[in-house]
């Protein structure tokens, strides 16, 4: 797979936390459809298929990670 294109600075970031799924979703610009790439450890990168431009990231298990870190 060729490298994803990552913007160096984007001021329009949107985020949403789903408490039931314990997942944080961050989108570059307005959320849009894309391809998910699981990079491991509960992190999923989302990109536009045609341009390979990074459009978002999902982090799973946010509360669980924070609780574990606070207890370590």
mmCIF file as gemmi writes it, N, C-alpha and C atoms, coordinates in Angstrom:
data_model
loop_
_atom_site.group_PDB
_atom_site.id
_atom_site.type_symbol
_atom_site.label_atom_id
_atom_site.label_alt_id
_atom_site.label_comp_id
_atom_site.label_asym_id
_atom_site.label_entity_id
_atom_site.label_seq_id
_atom_site.pdbx_PDB_ins_code
_atom_site.Cartn_x
_atom_site.Cartn_y
_atom_site.Cartn_z
_atom_site.occupancy
_atom_site.B_iso_or_equiv
_atom_site.pdbx_formal_charge
_atom_site.auth_seq_id
_atom_site.auth_asym_id
_atom_site.pdbx_PDB_model_num
ATOM 1 N N . UNK Axp A 1 ? 0.848 -1.184 0 1 0 ? 1 A 1
ATOM 2 C CA . UNK Axp A 1 ? 0 0 0 1 0 ? 1 A 1
ATOM 3 C C . UNK Axp A 1 ? 0.887 1.238 0 1 0 ? 1 A 1
ATOM 4 N N . UNK Axp A 2 ? 0.55 2.207 -0.834 1 0 ? 2 A 1
ATOM 5 C CA . UNK Axp A 2 ? 1.313 3.452 -0.834 1 0 ? 2 A 1
ATOM 6 C C . UNK Axp A 2 ? 0.982 4.267 0.412 1 0 ? 2 A 1
ATOM 7 N N . UNK Axp A 3 ? 1.84 5.207 0.733 1 0 ? 3 A 1
ATOM 8 C CA . UNK Axp A 3 ? 1.695 6.005 1.954 1 0 ? 3 A 1
ATOM 9 C C . UNK Axp A 3 ? 0.438 6.868 1.917 1 0 ? 3 A 1
ATOM 10 N N . UNK Axp A 4 ? -0.146 7.071 3.102 1 0 ? 4 A 1
ATOM 11 C CA . UNK Axp A 4 ? -1.282 7.978 3.219 1 0 ? 4 A 1
ATOM 12 C C . UNK Axp A 4 ? -0.789 9.408 3.196 1 0 ? 4 A 1
ATOM 13 N N . UNK Axp A 5 ? -1.598 10.316 2.673 1 0 ? 5 A 1
ATOM 14 C CA . UNK Axp A 5 ? -1.264 11.734 2.655 1 0 ? 5 A 1
ATOM 15 C C . UNK Axp A 5 ? -1.822 12.362 3.927 1 0 ? 5 A 1
ATOM 16 N N . UNK Axp A 6 ? -0.948 12.982 4.688 1 0 ? 6 A 1
ATOM 17 C CA . UNK Axp A 6 ? -1.349 13.591 5.952 1 0 ? 6 A 1
ATOM 18 C C . UNK Axp A 6 ? -1.085 15.087 5.884 1 0 ? 6 A 1
ATOM 19 N N . UNK Axp A 7 ? -2.137 15.874 6.078 1 0 ? 7 A 1
ATOM 20 C CA . UNK Axp A 7 ? -1.997 17.328 6.07 1 0 ? 7 A 1
ATOM 21 C C . UNK Axp A 7 ? -1.185 17.742 7.297 1 0 ? 7 A 1
ATOM 22 N N . UNK Axp A 8 ? -0.282 18.674 7.125 1 0 ? 8 A 1
ATOM 23 C CA . UNK Axp A 8 ? 0.546 19.117 8.243 1 0 ? 8 A 1
ATOM 24 C C . UNK Axp A 8 ? -0.234 19.97 9.239 1 0 ? 8 A 1
ATOM 25 N N . UNK Axp A 9 ? -1.192 20.729 8.753 1 0 ? 9 A 1
ATOM 26 C CA . UNK Axp A 9 ? -1.981 21.561 9.663 1 0 ? 9 A 1
ATOM 27 C C . UNK Axp A 9 ? -3.394 21.68 9.114 1 0 ? 9 A 1
ATOM 28 N N . UNK Axp A 10 ? -4.346 21.276 9.919 1 0 ? 10 A 1
ATOM 29 C CA . UNK Axp A 10 ? -5.753 21.417 9.569 1 0 ? 10 A 1
ATOM 30 C C . UNK Axp A 10 ? -6.445 22.029 10.766 1 0 ? 10 A 1
ATOM 31 N N . UNK Axp A 11 ? -7.131 23.106 10.562 1 0 ? 11 A 1
ATOM 32 C CA . UNK Axp A 11 ? -7.789 23.776 11.677 1 0 ? 11 A 1
ATOM 33 C C . UNK Axp A 11 ? -9.205 23.284 11.901 1 0 ? 11 A 1
ATOM 34 N N . UNK Axp A 12 ? -9.765 22.558 10.967 1 0 ? 12 A 1
ATOM 35 C CA . UNK Axp A 12 ? -11.149 22.141 11.068 1 0 ? 12 A 1
ATOM 36 C C . UNK Axp A 12 ? -11.236 20.668 11.465 1 0 ? 12 A 1
ATOM 37 N N . UNK Axp A 13 ? -11.004 20.402 12.748 1 0 ? 13 A 1
ATOM 38 C CA . UNK Axp A 13 ? -11.122 19.044 13.247 1 0 ? 13 A 1
ATOM 39 C C . UNK Axp A 13 ? -12.443 18.899 13.986 1 0 ? 13 A 1
ATOM 40 N N . UNK Axp A 14 ? -13.13 17.818 13.745 1 0 ? 14 A 1
ATOM 41 C CA . UNK Axp A 14 ? -14.379 17.504 14.439 1 0 ? 14 A 1
ATOM 42 C C . UNK Axp A 14 ? -14.166 16.213 15.209 1 0 ? 14 A 1
ATOM 43 N N . UNK Axp A 15 ? -14.785 16.11 16.37 1 0 ? 15 A 1
ATOM 44 C CA . UNK Axp A 15 ? -14.66 14.89 17.139 1 0 ? 15 A 1
ATOM 45 C C . UNK Axp A 15 ? -15.993 14.525 17.756 1 0 ? 15 A 1
ATOM 46 N N . UNK Axp A 16 ? -16.126 13.235 18.03 1 0 ? 16 A 1
ATOM 47 C CA . UNK Axp A 16 ? -17.331 12.709 18.656 1 0 ? 16 A 1
ATOM 48 C C . UNK Axp A 16 ? -16.915 11.52 19.508 1 0 ? 16 A 1
ATOM 49 N N . UNK Axp A 17 ? -17.445 11.462 20.724 1 0 ? 17 A 1
ATOM 50 C CA . UNK Axp A 17 ? -17.159 10.34 21.598 1 0 ? 17 A 1
ATOM 51 C C . UNK Axp A 17 ? -18.428 9.526 21.757 1 0 ? 17 A 1
ATOM 52 N N . UNK Axp A 18 ? -18.35 8.236 21.493 1 0 ? 18 A 1
ATOM 53 C CA . UNK Axp A 18 ? -19.473 7.318 21.657 1 0 ? 18 A 1
ATOM 54 C C . UNK Axp A 18 ? -19.243 6.56 22.958 1 0 ? 18 A 1
ATOM 55 N N . UNK Axp A 19 ? -19.991 6.948 24.007 1 0 ? 19 A 1
ATOM 56 C CA . UNK Axp A 19 ? -19.788 6.357 25.321 1 0 ? 19 A 1
ATOM 57 C C . UNK Axp A 19 ? -20.115 4.862 25.334 1 0 ? 19 A 1
ATOM 58 N N . UNK Axp A 20 ? -21.166 4.478 24.645 1 0 ? 20 A 1
ATOM 59 C CA . UNK Axp A 20 ? -21.549 3.065 24.622 1 0 ? 20 A 1
ATOM 60 C C . UNK Axp A 20 ? -20.457 2.199 23.989 1 0 ? 20 A 1
ATOM 61 N N . UNK Axp A 21 ? -19.867 2.678 22.91 1 0 ? 21 A 1
ATOM 62 C CA . UNK Axp A 21 ? -18.8 1.93 22.23 1 0 ? 21 A 1
ATOM 63 C C . UNK Axp A 21 ? -17.424 2.232 22.833 1 0 ? 21 A 1
ATOM 64 N N . UNK Axp A 22 ? -17.342 3.247 23.704 1 0 ? 22 A 1
ATOM 65 C CA . UNK Axp A 22 ? -16.076 3.713 24.279 1 0 ? 22 A 1
ATOM 66 C C . UNK Axp A 22 ? -15.079 3.989 23.159 1 0 ? 22 A 1
ATOM 67 N N . UNK Axp A 23 ? -15.53 4.821 22.203 1 0 ? 23 A 1
ATOM 68 C CA . UNK Axp A 23 ? -14.706 5.12 21.033 1 0 ? 23 A 1
ATOM 69 C C . UNK Axp A 23 ? -14.7 6.618 20.754 1 0 ? 23 A 1
ATOM 70 N N . UNK Axp A 24 ? -13.528 7.13 20.439 1 0 ? 24 A 1
ATOM 71 C CA . UNK Axp A 24 ? -13.367 8.528 20.064 1 0 ? 24 A 1
ATOM 72 C C . UNK Axp A 24 ? -13.117 8.582 18.567 1 0 ? 24 A 1
ATOM 73 N N . UNK Axp A 25 ? -13.909 9.397 17.878 1 0 ? 25 A 1
ATOM 74 C CA . UNK Axp A 25 ? -13.781 9.561 16.435 1 0 ? 25 A 1
ATOM 75 C C . UNK Axp A 25 ? -13.347 10.995 16.155 1 0 ? 25 A 1
ATOM 76 N N . UNK Axp A 26 ? -12.263 11.18 15.428 1 0 ? 26 A 1
ATOM 77 C CA . UNK Axp A 26 ? -11.77 12.499 15.047 1 0 ? 26 A 1
ATOM 78 C C . UNK Axp A 26 ? -11.773 12.551 13.525 1 0 ? 26 A 1
ATOM 79 N N . UNK Axp A 27 ? -12.399 13.604 12.977 1 0 ? 27 A 1
ATOM 80 C CA . UNK Axp A 27 ? -12.481 13.765 11.525 1 0 ? 27 A 1
ATOM 81 C C . UNK Axp A 27 ? -11.784 15.053 11.108 1 0 ? 27 A 1
ATOM 82 N N . UNK Axp A 28 ? -11.098 15.009 9.978 1 0 ? 28 A 1
ATOM 83 C CA . UNK Axp A 28 ? -10.531 16.205 9.377 1 0 ? 28 A 1
ATOM 84 C C . UNK Axp A 28 ? -11.636 16.79 8.504 1 0 ? 28 A 1
ATOM 85 N N . UNK Axp A 29 ? -12.155 17.94 8.901 1 0 ? 29 A 1
ATOM 86 C CA . UNK Axp A 29 ? -13.321 18.503 8.219 1 0 ? 29 A 1
ATOM 87 C C . UNK Axp A 29 ? -14.568 17.767 8.675 1 0 ? 29 A 1
ATOM 88 N N . UNK Axp A 30 ? -15.614 17.87 7.913 1 0 ? 30 A 1
ATOM 89 C CA . UNK Axp A 30 ? -16.854 17.168 8.241 1 0 ? 30 A 1
ATOM 90 C C . UNK Axp A 30 ? -16.663 15.666 8.041 1 0 ? 30 A 1
ATOM 91 N N . UNK Axp A 31 ? -17.25 14.843 8.916 1 0 ? 31 A 1
ATOM 92 C CA . UNK Axp A 31 ? -17.137 13.395 8.74 1 0 ? 31 A 1
ATOM 93 C C . UNK Axp A 31 ? -17.619 12.973 7.349 1 0 ? 31 A 1
ATOM 94 N N . UNK Axp A 32 ? -16.904 12.035 6.759 1 0 ? 32 A 1
ATOM 95 C CA . UNK Axp A 32 ? -17.262 11.557 5.424 1 0 ? 32 A 1
ATOM 96 C C . UNK Axp A 32 ? -16.905 10.075 5.299 1 0 ? 32 A 1
ATOM 97 N N . UNK Axp A 33 ? -17.47 9.462 4.305 1 0 ? 33 A 1
ATOM 98 C CA . UNK Axp A 33 ? -17.204 8.041 4.067 1 0 ? 33 A 1
ATOM 99 C C . UNK Axp A 33 ? -15.757 7.854 3.65 1 0 ? 33 A 1
ATOM 100 N N . UNK Axp A 34 ? -15.17 6.772 4.101 1 0 ? 34 A 1
ATOM 101 C CA . UNK Axp A 34 ? -13.795 6.462 3.746 1 0 ? 34 A 1
ATOM 102 C C . UNK Axp A 34 ? -13.482 5.013 4.037 1 0 ? 34 A 1
ATOM 103 N N . UNK Axp A 35 ? -12.25 4.649 3.816 1 0 ? 35 A 1
ATOM 104 C CA . UNK Axp A 35 ? -11.768 3.296 4.052 1 0 ? 35 A 1
ATOM 105 C C . UNK Axp A 35 ? -11.063 3.274 5.402 1 0 ? 35 A 1
ATOM 106 N N . UNK Axp A 36 ? -11.311 2.228 6.186 1 0 ? 36 A 1
ATOM 107 C CA . UNK Axp A 36 ? -10.653 2.094 7.479 1 0 ? 36 A 1
ATOM 108 C C . UNK Axp A 36 ? -9.427 1.209 7.379 1 0 ? 36 A 1
ATOM 109 N N . UNK Axp A 37 ? -8.349 1.626 8.04 1 0 ? 37 A 1
ATOM 110 C CA . UNK Axp A 37 ? -7.112 0.858 8.069 1 0 ? 37 A 1
ATOM 111 C C . UNK Axp A 37 ? -6.751 0.63 9.532 1 0 ? 37 A 1
ATOM 112 N N . UNK Axp A 38 ? -6.903 -0.606 9.992 1 0 ? 38 A 1
ATOM 113 C CA . UNK Axp A 38 ? -6.61 -0.951 11.383 1 0 ? 38 A 1
ATOM 114 C C . UNK Axp A 38 ? -5.094 -1.022 11.546 1 0 ? 38 A 1
ATOM 115 N N . UNK Axp A 39 ? -4.536 -0.102 12.334 1 0 ? 39 A 1
ATOM 116 C CA . UNK Axp A 39 ? -3.091 -0.078 12.534 1 0 ? 39 A 1
ATOM 117 C C . UNK Axp A 39 ? -2.699 -0.727 13.861 1 0 ? 39 A 1
ATOM 118 N N . UNK Axp A 40 ? -3.662 -1.359 14.508 1 0 ? 40 A 1
ATOM 119 C CA . UNK Axp A 40 ? -3.39 -2.097 15.726 1 0 ? 40 A 1
ATOM 120 C C . UNK Axp A 40 ? -3.663 -1.309 16.99 1 0 ? 40 A 1
ATOM 121 N N . UNK Axp A 41 ? -3.758 -2.025 18.084 1 0 ? 41 A 1
ATOM 122 C CA . UNK Axp A 41 ? -3.961 -1.46 19.414 1 0 ? 41 A 1
ATOM 123 C C . UNK Axp A 41 ? -5.204 -0.563 19.489 1 0 ? 41 A 1
ATOM 124 N N . UNK Axp A 42 ? -6.245 -0.917 18.739 1 0 ? 42 A 1
ATOM 125 C CA . UNK Axp A 42 ? -7.497 -0.177 18.811 1 0 ? 42 A 1
ATOM 126 C C . UNK Axp A 42 ? -7.499 1.151 18.09 1 0 ? 42 A 1
ATOM 127 N N . UNK Axp A 43 ? -6.573 1.351 17.157 1 0 ? 43 A 1
ATOM 128 C CA . UNK Axp A 43 ? -6.496 2.599 16.385 1 0 ? 43 A 1
ATOM 129 C C . UNK Axp A 43 ? -6.797 2.286 14.925 1 0 ? 43 A 1
ATOM 130 N N . UNK Axp A 44 ? -7.757 3.043 14.37 1 0 ? 44 A 1
ATOM 131 C CA . UNK Axp A 44 ? -8.151 2.85 12.978 1 0 ? 44 A 1
ATOM 132 C C . UNK Axp A 44 ? -8.008 4.178 12.248 1 0 ? 44 A 1
ATOM 133 N N . UNK Axp A 45 ? -7.205 4.193 11.197 1 0 ? 45 A 1
ATOM 134 C CA . UNK Axp A 45 ? -7.062 5.385 10.355 1 0 ? 45 A 1
ATOM 135 C C . UNK Axp A 45 ? -8.105 5.315 9.259 1 0 ? 45 A 1
ATOM 136 N N . UNK Axp A 46 ? -8.691 6.459 8.921 1 0 ? 46 A 1
ATOM 137 C CA . UNK Axp A 46 ? -9.671 6.505 7.837 1 0 ? 46 A 1
ATOM 138 C C . UNK Axp A 46 ? -9.137 7.418 6.742 1 0 ? 46 A 1
ATOM 139 N N . UNK Axp A 47 ? -9.246 6.965 5.486 1 0 ? 47 A 1
ATOM 140 C CA . UNK Axp A 47 ? -8.723 7.747 4.374 1 0 ? 47 A 1
ATOM 141 C C . UNK Axp A 47 ? -9.641 7.645 3.167 1 0 ? 47 A 1
ATOM 142 N N . UNK Axp A 48 ? -9.488 8.627 2.26 1 0 ? 48 A 1
ATOM 143 C CA . UNK Axp A 48 ? -10.217 8.601 0.991 1 0 ? 48 A 1
ATOM 144 C C . UNK Axp A 48 ? -9.535 7.588 0.09 1 0 ? 48 A 1
ATOM 145 N N . UNK Axp A 49 ? -10.31 6.681 -0.464 1 0 ? 49 A 1
ATOM 146 C CA . UNK Axp A 49 ? -9.73 5.602 -1.265 1 0 ? 49 A 1
ATOM 147 C C . UNK Axp A 49 ? -8.966 6.115 -2.482 1 0 ? 49 A 1
ATOM 148 N N . UNK Axp A 50 ? -9.547 7.047 -3.21 1 0 ? 50 A 1
ATOM 149 C CA . UNK Axp A 50 ? -8.925 7.507 -4.454 1 0 ? 50 A 1
ATOM 150 C C . UNK Axp A 50 ? -7.663 8.323 -4.256 1 0 ? 50 A 1
ATOM 151 N N . UNK Axp A 51 ? -7.66 9.197 -3.253 1 0 ? 51 A 1
ATOM 152 C CA . UNK Axp A 51 ? -6.532 10.11 -3.059 1 0 ? 51 A 1
ATOM 153 C C . UNK Axp A 51 ? -5.576 9.677 -1.952 1 0 ? 51 A 1
ATOM 154 N N . UNK Axp A 52 ? -5.978 8.707 -1.138 1 0 ? 52 A 1
ATOM 155 C CA . UNK Axp A 52 ? -5.195 8.238 0.014 1 0 ? 52 A 1
ATOM 156 C C . UNK Axp A 52 ? -4.987 9.349 1.049 1 0 ? 52 A 1
ATOM 157 N N . UNK Axp A 53 ? -5.872 10.348 1.046 1 0 ? 53 A 1
ATOM 158 C CA . UNK Axp A 53 ? -5.786 11.453 1.999 1 0 ? 53 A 1
ATOM 159 C C . UNK Axp A 53 ? -6.422 11.039 3.324 1 0 ? 53 A 1
ATOM 160 N N . UNK Axp A 54 ? -5.714 11.239 4.423 1 0 ? 54 A 1
ATOM 161 C CA . UNK Axp A 54 ? -6.219 10.915 5.744 1 0 ? 54 A 1
ATOM 162 C C . UNK Axp A 54 ? -7.396 11.822 6.077 1 0 ? 54 A 1
ATOM 163 N N . UNK Axp A 55 ? -8.544 11.223 6.436 1 0 ? 55 A 1
ATOM 164 C CA . UNK Axp A 55 ? -9.727 12.013 6.748 1 0 ? 55 A 1
ATOM 165 C C . UNK Axp A 55 ? -10.206 11.805 8.176 1 0 ? 55 A 1
ATOM 166 N N . UNK Axp A 56 ? -9.583 10.892 8.908 1 0 ? 56 A 1
ATOM 167 C CA . UNK Axp A 56 ? -10.006 10.699 10.283 1 0 ? 56 A 1
ATOM 168 C C . UNK Axp A 56 ? -9.269 9.577 10.977 1 0 ? 56 A 1
ATOM 169 N N . UNK Axp A 57 ? -9.555 9.477 12.266 1 0 ? 57 A 1
ATOM 170 C CA . UNK Axp A 57 ? -8.959 8.434 13.093 1 0 ? 57 A 1
ATOM 171 C C . UNK Axp A 57 ? -9.979 8.025 14.145 1 0 ? 57 A 1
ATOM 172 N N . UNK Axp A 58 ? -10.018 6.765 14.461 1 0 ? 58 A 1
ATOM 173 C CA . UNK Axp A 58 ? -10.88 6.257 15.528 1 0 ? 58 A 1
ATOM 174 C C . UNK Axp A 58 ? -9.989 5.585 16.556 1 0 ? 58 A 1
ATOM 175 N N . UNK Axp A 59 ? -10.264 5.87 17.824 1 0 ? 59 A 1
ATOM 176 C CA . UNK Axp A 59 ? -9.518 5.255 18.914 1 0 ? 59 A 1
ATOM 177 C C . UNK Axp A 59 ? -10.53 4.509 19.772 1 0 ? 59 A 1
ATOM 178 N N . UNK Axp A 60 ? -10.378 3.204 19.85 1 0 ? 60 A 1
ATOM 179 C CA . UNK Axp A 60 ? -11.3 2.355 20.59 1 0 ? 60 A 1
ATOM 180 C C . UNK Axp A 60 ? -10.792 2.133 22.01 1 0 ? 60 A 1
ATOM 181 N N . UNK Axp A 61 ? -11.717 2.017 22.953 1 0 ? 61 A 1
ATOM 182 C CA . UNK Axp A 61 ? -11.351 1.734 24.338 1 0 ? 61 A 1
ATOM 183 C C . UNK Axp A 61 ? -10.746 2.91 25.066 1 0 ? 61 A 1
ATOM 184 N N . UNK Axp A 62 ? -11.235 4.105 24.802 1 0 ? 62 A 1
ATOM 185 C CA . UNK Axp A 62 ? -10.654 5.322 25.381 1 0 ? 62 A 1
ATOM 186 C C . UNK Axp A 62 ? -10.737 5.328 26.905 1 0 ? 62 A 1
ATOM 187 N N . UNK Axp A 63 ? -11.904 5.075 27.469 1 0 ? 63 A 1
ATOM 188 C CA . UNK Axp A 63 ? -12.05 5.072 28.933 1 0 ? 63 A 1
ATOM 189 C C . UNK Axp A 63 ? -11.205 3.977 29.562 1 0 ? 63 A 1
ATOM 190 N N . UNK Axp A 64 ? -11.205 2.818 28.955 1 0 ? 64 A 1
ATOM 191 C CA . UNK Axp A 64 ? -10.428 1.699 29.473 1 0 ? 64 A 1
ATOM 192 C C . UNK Axp A 64 ? -8.939 2.045 29.473 1 0 ? 64 A 1
ATOM 193 N N . UNK Axp A 65 ? -8.456 2.695 28.422 1 0 ? 65 A 1
ATOM 194 C CA . UNK Axp A 65 ? -7.047 3.099 28.347 1 0 ? 65 A 1
ATOM 195 C C . UNK Axp A 65 ? -6.722 4.116 29.434 1 0 ? 65 A 1
ATOM 196 N N . UNK Axp A 66 ? -7.6 5.094 29.605 1 0 ? 66 A 1
ATOM 197 C CA . UNK Axp A 66 ? -7.369 6.13 30.615 1 0 ? 66 A 1
ATOM 198 C C . UNK Axp A 66 ? -7.361 5.512 32.004 1 0 ? 66 A 1
ATOM 199 N N . UNK Axp A 67 ? -8.309 4.631 32.293 1 0 ? 67 A 1
ATOM 200 C CA . UNK Axp A 67 ? -8.382 3.99 33.602 1 0 ? 67 A 1
ATOM 201 C C . UNK Axp A 67 ? -7.128 3.172 33.869 1 0 ? 67 A 1
ATOM 202 N N . UNK Axp A 68 ? -6.663 2.446 32.874 1 0 ? 68 A 1
ATOM 203 C CA . UNK Axp A 68 ? -5.448 1.639 33.023 1 0 ? 68 A 1
ATOM 204 C C . UNK Axp A 68 ? -4.246 2.521 33.286 1 0 ? 68 A 1
ATOM 205 N N . UNK Axp A 69 ? -4.119 3.62 32.558 1 0 ? 69 A 1
ATOM 206 C CA . UNK Axp A 69 ? -2.999 4.528 32.732 1 0 ? 69 A 1
ATOM 207 C C . UNK Axp A 69 ? -3.007 5.159 34.122 1 0 ? 69 A 1
ATOM 208 N N . UNK Axp A 70 ? -4.195 5.525 34.605 1 0 ? 70 A 1
ATOM 209 C CA . UNK Axp A 70 ? -4.305 6.149 35.919 1 0 ? 70 A 1
ATOM 210 C C . UNK Axp A 70 ? -3.981 5.164 37.039 1 0 ? 70 A 1
ATOM 211 N N . UNK Axp A 71 ? -4.192 3.872 36.797 1 0 ? 71 A 1
ATOM 212 C CA . UNK Axp A 71 ? -3.927 2.863 37.818 1 0 ? 71 A 1
ATOM 213 C C . UNK Axp A 71 ? -2.509 2.322 37.781 1 0 ? 71 A 1
ATOM 214 N N . UNK Axp A 72 ? -1.763 2.623 36.724 1 0 ? 72 A 1
ATOM 215 C CA . UNK Axp A 72 ? -0.372 2.146 36.606 1 0 ? 72 A 1
ATOM 216 C C . UNK Axp A 72 ? 0.565 2.984 37.446 1 0 ? 72 A 1
